Amino acid sequence: IKMSKSQKGVWSVTVPLKPGYYTYKFYIDGKWVPDPDVEAKVADGKGGWATPLAAYSKKSDYVPVRFSLHRPEADDVRVTGSWNDWDPEGIRMAKDESGLWSITIPLKPGTHYYKFYIDGKWVADPDEPEKAVSDGKGGYMTKFVLRPRKKRKGITVKTTAEEEHGFSGLLDYNRVDGLFLGLRMSDTRNVFPMPRFKLEGGYAYKRKRWLYSFEVEQPLLPPFKLSVGGSICDKTESYDRELISDFENLFVASFLKQDYMDYFDLRGVAGFVTLRPFKSHTLRLTYSEDEYRPLETRAHSALFFRKDRDFRPNPRNSIQICTDPLTGRQICPKIDIHALTLFYELDTRREPVETPTKGTWLRFSTEWSRTGWGSDYTYERYAADLRRYFMISPDQQISFRVKAGLLDISSHCPTCAISECCPESQYFFLKQFAVGGIGTLPGYGYKQFQGTHMVLANFEYVYSLGDQTGIVFFSDAGDAAGAVPRAQWDQDDIWDDMKIKVDAGVAF
């Protein structure tokens, strides 16, 4: 196919292609050669090389699959599999400056098998030992099941996602909002220099209130290594989203009338600077000015079953009970928190991140707030969370987690209060730590232990019986204690009162 030359010396041609996998060459001054600007290569069957090309569309059944292997010391890495009848030459992958070899190939949904060629030797994926199966020839290959691509349109659970583009509907149900219906418009792709943003809005029927949130992040250095951004919101929020997913909580609230999150009304603005110096590392500095308001349980029936059961009350503390004895008005109908937060994250988990089999997830945050900044409290809060995942064989996985936190607060009485309400009343303050129940200590009541300091350790062993079935053994230990002010508790108490329980279960 003859190409045309532009005034800048660029040769080009547009060729319509159906979704699929192709190879091509350029004819340059009498010689056929692979694309010199693309490192990935594939044998042409005639002793030479061609350039692979993945073509797919949003309407096709093909799904782009990215194969990658981090081997900085390797000189030649290729991939071959069941989709190309185990081509003995394989497809040569491209190597970036960090030593990561990768290539994207469009495949149809279904079960696939593949191997990597690493400097002269065909092997199963060394980073996916749990997916290794016999190749029938005394060796191993890697198996994976490719599911159809998710459609962008339709209703989704109100949650977050790593990369999104376009519109989607939002659906949620909880005990303070009742039914929530909304719309999300977002573009969180890493396309420099375009900003990433997410806009959500909807109506909470039991609160009879429109809610929204908007966040934007503008990269300054590609690809988002340095960026600045900001956010504004008026929404129902919870600090418990790491305990249970939005979809799981929606399911149990709708069908079983059990809500495992505690909620509050959050209205505020924030600005941040984010640095991503290396792959998997994120450092963010945020300044926020927020208003916190307590919410009460408004939904009194499940959508489907157990409609005669009551939801667990949403914690409100006694903020709206304390009144001024002279005027009779409520004291502190809201709490103002103006804070500076430094956050660091290391995330090397293998996908899917919801159920990782390998990698490390480390998060550390420090938060400072001062009454001199306009906040109702002066405090310092420190939290660290380390999780590690290991595959000890294709059928066995172990994981552990260690979490610790400390809250140093000068007084439990906010600046908006009056002496008649302190110290008897516990004001609405959401920065304490809690341990117990789902996500922390399953053998105890939900948030049974609360306080200004906490430690938690979780260990889990999984023996797989199939793709969706396994035997799980787990052990958890932890405690949260301490009242404010800090002088009222002893740091050694947390070890003396450690709660330990061991259980076993079967997961399907």
N, C-alpha and C positions, 0 to 999 in steps of 0.2 A: 504494500500500500504506500503510494507516494506521499511524502510529507511536504508541507509548505514552510518556507523560511520567513521569519518576521524581520523587521528592520533591526532588531536587537540581536539577530543571529540565532534565534530559538526555532528549531524545527518542531512541528507539531501536526497532529491529525486527530480527528475525533472519530472513533469507531464504535458503533452500537454493539453491545454485548449482552447476551443473556446471563443471568446469574450463574456463577460456576467458577471453576478453577481453570486458568489458562497459563500458557507460557509464550514468551515472545522474544524476538531479537531485533536489533537494528542493523540495517545495511549501510555501512559508512565507507564511502569511497572504495567500493569493490569488495568489502569484507563484512561477513555476518558476525556480529558480536553481541553478547548480552548487554543489557542496559548498564553503562559504566557508572551511573549514579545510584544504582541499587545493589547493595552487597549480597542480598539473598540470591542464590543460584540453584538451578536444577539441571540434571543431566539431560541432554537433548537426544540421547539414544544413538548418537553418531560420534561419540568420543569428545564432544564439546559441551558447552554450557548454554543454558537459556535462562531468562528471567521469569520467575513466577508472578502471576497476577491474580488477585482475588477480586471478583466482581459479584456484587450482590445489591439488592434493592430492598426497601422497607416492605414491599409487597410480596417478596419471594419467600420460599420456605427455607432458604439457606440462612445459616447463622454464622457470622464471623467468629472463628475460634483462634485465639492467640496462643501459640505454643512458645514457651520461654524456658530458658535454663541459664543459671548464673554460673559460668565457668570462665573466669578471666584468663586462666592459664591455657585453655584449649585453643588449638589452631584451626580445627575443622569440626563443626557441629551441624548435623543434619537431622531431619525427622522424616519418617516414613510410617505408613499405617495401612489399615484395612481399606481406606477410601481410595488409595491409588494402587491396590493389589500388591502392596508391599514391594514397591519399586526398589530394587537393590541399591540403586544409586542415591535414593533419597532426595530431599529438598534441602539445599544448603541454607542455613539460617543466617541472619544479619547480626553482627556484633556491635554494641554501642560502646561508648567510652568507659562505662562502668564494668564491662565484661559480661553484660547480659546478652545472650543470643536469643533471637525471637523471630517469629514469622506468623502472619495471620492467614488462615486458610478457610474458605467458606465450605461448610459441611451441612448436610441435611440432618435433621433431628433423628436420633436413634442411638444404637450402641456402637462405639468405635474402639479400635485398638491401635496402639502406636508404640514406636521405639525411637530412641535417640542414637545417633551415630556420633561418638565422641572420640576423635583422633584415632580412627581405625577400628572401633569396636561398637557393635550394636548392643544396646542395653535398654532395659525398662527405665522409665523416668525415675531417677534417683531421689527426686523430691516428692514423689508420690508412692512410697512403698506400700501403703495400705491398699492401693488399687492394682498392684501387680498380680498377674495371673499367669499360668503356664502357657507357653506358646506351642506346646506339643512337640517340641524339638529339644527338650532338655534345658530350655532357657525360659525367660520371662518377658512379658509385654505388659503394657499399662492399659487398663480398661477404663472407659468413661462413658456416661450416658448423657447425650446432648438433648436437651428439651427445647421445644419450639420457642422462638423469640416472644417475649411479652409484648402485647399490644399497648400502645400509648393511650388509647382512648378507653373510657370506661371509669367506673368507680373504684377507687383504691382506699385502703385504710389510711387514716391520717397519720403519716409517719414521715421519716426522712429517708433519703436515698443518696448514694455516693455520686451518681451521675444521672441527671435528668435533663430532658429537653422537650418543651411543649406544655400542653395543658393536661390536667387530669382532675377527676372529681375526688372529693374527700368525704369520707364517711366515718363517724365515730359514735359511740354510745357510752356514757359513763354516768355516775350518780350525781354529778353537779350540773353538767350541761344537758343531760338527757340525750336526745338525738341531736347530732351535729351534722349538717350538710354544708359543703363548701366547694371551693374550686382552688386549684393550685396552678400557677404559671411559673415556670422555672427554666433556667439554663445554667447547669452546674458543670458544664464541660470545661476542660482545660484548653481553651482556644485563645492563645495570646494574640493581640492585646485586648480582646473583648472581655468585659466584666462578667462575673458569675453572679446570678441573682436568684432569689426565690421569694415569690409573693403568694401568700395564702390568705384566704378570707372565707367566712361562712357565718351561718346563723346557729346559735345554741338555743334550742327551743325551750328548755326549762329555765334558762337564765333570761330568755327573751331579750337577747342581746347579740348584736353583730360583733364578731371578733376578727382580728387580722394580725398578720405579722409580715415584715418585709426585711430582707437582708441583701446587701450587695457587697461584692468584693472585687476590687480593681487591681489587677496585677501590675507591678512596676518592673519586675524582672521575669523573663520567661523561664520555665512554664510555671508561673505562680510561686516562684522561689521567694519573692518578696511582694507582699500585697498589703493594701489598706482597705478598710471597709467600715460599714456601719449597719445598724439595725434599729428598727422601731417596732413596737408591738403593743397590742391590747388584746390579751388572750388568756385562756385557761391553761395553766402550766403545772408540771409535776416534776419533782426531782427523782422519781421512781422508775423512769423509763429504762434504766439499765437492769432493773429487777425482772421485768417482764416486757415482752414486745407489745406494741400497740395492737397488733392483730390478735394475740392471745388474750389480752385484756378485753378487747372488744367482744371476743367470743364468750368468755366466761361471764361478762357483764350482761350480755344479751340473752344467753341461754341458761346460765346457772345463777344469775343475780349475785355475783361476787365481783367486787372491784378491788384490785390489788394496788391501786395508786391513790395517793393523797394529793389533793389539788389546791391551788391558790390562784387568785387573780393577779396577773402580772401586767403592768403598764410601764413602759420606759423606753429609753434610748441608750445606745451604746456605740462606741467607736473602737476599732482595733487595728493593730498592726500584726501581720503574720509573716513568719520567716520559716521557710522549708529548705534548709541548707543542704540536706541529703535526702535520698530516697527513704521513706518511712519515718522521717523525723519532722515534727511540727512544733514550733514555738510561737505562742500568741500572747500579746499584751493587750488587755481590754480595760477600758474605763466605762462604767455604766452608772446611770442614774435611774433607779427603778422604784416603783410604788408597789407594795405587796398588800393585798387585801384577802381576808379569809373568805372562804366559800362554804356554804352549807349544802347538805344533801337535799336535792330537789326532786330527783327521779325516785319514785317509790314503787316502780314495777319493772320487771324484766320485759324485754320485747317478746319473748316466746314462752319460757317455762318458769316455774317457781315464782309466779306472780304474787303469791301471798307472803313471800319472805321479804324482810326488810334489808336494805343495803346497810353496810357498816357506815356509821356517821363519819363525815369528813372532818378531820381535826380542825378546830377553830380556836383552840386554846380559850382564854376567857377575855379576849380583847374587847368584844362587844358587850360583855357583862359589866365590866367596870364602868361606873358612871360618876360624873362630878356631883358630889352631894349638894352643892349649892345651885347648880343650873339644871341638873338632871340629864345633861347631854352625855353621849357616849364619848369615852376617852380613846384617843388613837384609833379612829376608824380605818386608818391605813398606816403602814410603816414605810418610811423612806430609807432606802439603802443606796448610798453612793459609794462605789467600791472600785478598787483597782485590782485586777486579777492577772496573774502570770501563770500560763498553762503550758506544759510540755507533754508531748505524746510520741512514743515509739511504737509503731504498729507493723510487724512483719508477719501477721497471720496469713495463712493460706486461705483463699476463698473456698467456700463461702464463709464470710467472717462471722455469721450467726452461729455456725457449728464448725469451727476450725479444727484441723487435725495437726497442724504444725505452726510454730511461730511464737512470737512474744508480743504481748500488749502491755505497755507500761504507760501510766498516766500520773502526772504529778501537778498539783495546783496549789498556789498560795493566793490568798485573798485578804486585802486590807480595806478597812472602812473606818472613817473617823467622823465624829460629830462636827468637827471643824470644816468638813467638806459638805455639810448639809445633811448628813446621815443621822438617823435616830439612834444608832448604836456605834460604839467604838469597839472593834474586834479585829482579830487576826485568825484566819482559818487555814489549816494545812491538811492536805489529803494526798495519799499515795496509794496506787493500786497496781499490782504486778500480777500478770497472768502468763503462764507458760503451757504450751501444748506439745506433746511428744507422741510419735508413733513408734512403739517398740517392736511391732510386727505388723503385717498387713491386716491382722484381725484384732490388734490390741492397741489401745490408746490410753495414756495417762495425762492428766492435767492438774495444775494446782494454781491457787490464787492466794495472795497475801495482800491485805488492805489495812491501812492504819490512818487515823485522823485525829486532829487536835484542834479544838476551838478555844481560843483565849479571848474572853470577853470581859470588859471592865465592869459592866453592870447589866443585870437582866431587865432593868427598868428603862424603857426608851425615854428620850428627851421630851417627847410629846405628853408624857404621863404626869400625874400629880402625886404628891406624897401619900394621899389617902388610898391610892390604888397599889402602892408598892410597900413591902414586897409580897403581900398576900397573893396578888394576881400574877399569873404567868402569861406574859404578853405573847402575841403572835410573832414568832420568830422561827424561821425555817432552816437555820444554819446548823442546828444540832445534828448529831449522828444517831443512827438507829440500826439495830441488829435484831434479827429474828424473822422467821417465816420465809416465804419464797424469795429466792435469790441470795440469801445470806445464811440463815440457820433454819433449814426446813423442819427440824424437830421441835421448834418453838413457835409461839404465837407471833403474828405479824407485828414487827417493830416492838417486840416485847421489852427490849433493853434500849434505852435512849440516854444520851448525855453529851457532854462536851468533849469526850475522848473515846476512842474505840480501837479495837484490833479485831481482825477476822482472818481465818485461814480455812481454805476449802481444798479438798483433795478428791479426785474422781478417777476411777478406773473403768474402762469400757471394753467389753469383749463382744465383738460383732458376730452376730449369727446370720447376717444377710445385709442387703442394702438398707433395709428399714427397721431391722430388729437387732437388739443387743441386750446384754446383761450389764448392769451398771452397779458398781460399788462406790460409795462415797462416804467421806468423813468430814465433819465441819466442827470448828471451834471458834468461839468469839465472845466478845462482850462489849457493851457500851455503858458508860457510867459517868458520874460527875455532874454536879449541879453548878450553877453560876452563883456568885463569882468564883473564879478559879481557886481561890484560897480555901474553899470548902471541901476540896477532894484531895485524896492522896494518890499519887501516881502508882504506887504499888498495889492498890486495891484491885486494879483490873486483872492482875495475874491471880490473885487470891480467889476471885469470884468467877474465874473462867468457866463457861458452860460448855460441856462436851457431850456429844451424842453421835452414835454411829448407826447407820441404816443401810439397807440394801433394797434394790428394786429392779424391775424389768421395764425397759423402755421400748415402745413400739412406734 
